Amino acid sequence: MSRRLTPPPDPLPQGKGEKKAQSRAYSSPPLAGGVGGGVELLALPDFPLVRPGDDLAALIAGGLARAGIALRASDCVAVAQKIVSKAENRLVALADVAPSAEAIALAAEVGKDPRLVEVILSESTRVVRHRANLLIMEHRLGFVMANAGVDHSNVAALGEPDQVLLLPADPDASAARLREALARLCGVAPGVVITDSFGRAWRRGTCGVAIGAAGIASLIDLRGQPDLFGRTLEVTVVGHADEIAAAAGLVQGQAGEGTPVVLVRGLNGAAPHAPAADLVRPQAEDLFR
């Protein structure tokens, strides 16, 4: 699958008989610390199903080799949260869960399995909103999201025990470990973004966001810089890691695509590195509590 809106800055090396990565290239204006004249999105093909305990860095390095891609230090590897959580064995068997009275009462209100609701509550600090078949939670890491990120989809095959998947315990630490492992295997340390799909309070549809990051600027503060007409920017802070995650989602997909790893090429890494935790708005700045 290939769609190009602007040619990428450099062709990718590809050996004889190697399967080409799925690629889309998008033009974009310059942004300090962000992108230059174009960004290319390269989904690693034929990525294997990830099991608990798998060496995720080795799987990614193998995928890069199969696609004929030589990793660059300026690249960013966007990795779907689900395979990070699976590799870290963040699975919970519902058969092992004993729901509390709170979970049973809330499950009756929303029409969900009380065991699932118990797991959701265990990952949360508060219930933000709820209605039939919907729980919007504040995750213990500060994310506001459906079901506190506890996921049933693409977790277990039919006939396997009923399991749910939690977010990584510390997504920024997971991204840092993955970056270090890729540096050992590939000789360069790329940026790493761990992506997930969030709904938006005032918009329909889900969109990719960054829940973990290493080796990139999660936020780029443009305050004090001039705009196109020389006016000084006063409030503009770019959610750079979220933009990378959303772009990667164009080729990762949301269902059965099987492309959980996307190489993002063409970013400018000039801005200071910062973790994805910096994207979570502090309570003191939250106007909607």
C-alpha positions, 0 to 999 in steps of 0.5 A, a space after each residue: 500500500 502506497 500513497 504519496 502526496 510529496 516525495 520523501 527526502 531520501 529513498 529507502 534502501 531495499 534489498 532484493 526480495 525484501 518486502 517493502 514497508 507500507 509508505 505514505 508521505 505527507 508535506 508539511 510546513 517547517 516547525 521548530 523542533 518538529 518537521 521539515 519539508 515532508 514526513 514519511 510513514 512506514 508501517 513494518 509489514 508482516 509483524 508477528 503477534 506479540 506474546 508475553 515476554 517477547 523481546 519487542 525491540 528484537 521483533 522491531 529490528 527484525 521487521 526493519 531488516 525484512 523491510 530493508 530499512 536502515 534505522 536513523 537516529 533522526 527516525 521515530 518509531 511509533 509503537 501501538 500500546 497493545 503490543 507493548 502491554 502484551 510484551 510486558 504481560 499486562 494481561 488480566 484473566 477475568 476468571 481470576 477477578 472478584 468484583 467489589 460491591 462498588 464494581 457490581 453496583 456500577 456494572 449494573 448501571 452501565 451494563 458491563 461485566 462486574 469483573 471488567 468494571 473491577 479491573 477498570 476501577 483498579 486502574 482509575 482514580 475517579 469515574 468522570 462520566 458514565 452511561 449505558 455501556 460507557 465508562 469515562 475514567 481518569 486513569 491513575 497516570 492522569 489520562 482521561 479515557 474510556 474504560 481506563 484503557 482496559 481493552 478487550 479487542 485483539 487480546 485473545 483469540 476465540 476459544 482462549 481464556 477471557 482476558 483484558 489488557 491494561 496499559 503499561 505500568 509506566 509508558 514513558 519508562 517502557 519507551 525509554 527501555 525500548 529506545 535503549 534496546 533498539 540502540 543496542 541492536 541497530 546502532 542508533 537510538 531513535 525516538 520512540 512513541 507509544 501510541 493509543 487511541 482516545 476519544 475526544 470530549 467534543 468530537 466524534 471518533 478516536 484519534 491516536 495520542 502518545 501515552 509514552 515517549 523517549 528521545 523526542 520532544 513531547 511538547 514544543 513550546 513556540 511562545 515568544 517566537 514570531 508568526 508569519 507576520 512577525 507577531 509574537 506567539 503568546 500561547 502556542 504549545 504544540 503536542 508534538 508526540 500526539 501529532 506523531 501518534 495521530 500520523 502513525 495511526 493513518 497506517 497503523 489502523 484501528 482494527 485487524 490491519 496487523 501493522 502496530 509499528 510505524 517508522 516516522 521519518 523526516 522529523 526535526 529533533 532540535 527541541 529538548 526531549 520530554 516524556 509523554 507525561 508532560 502532555 497531561 494537563 495539571 489539575 491546576 490548569 484544568 478548567 473542566 473539573 
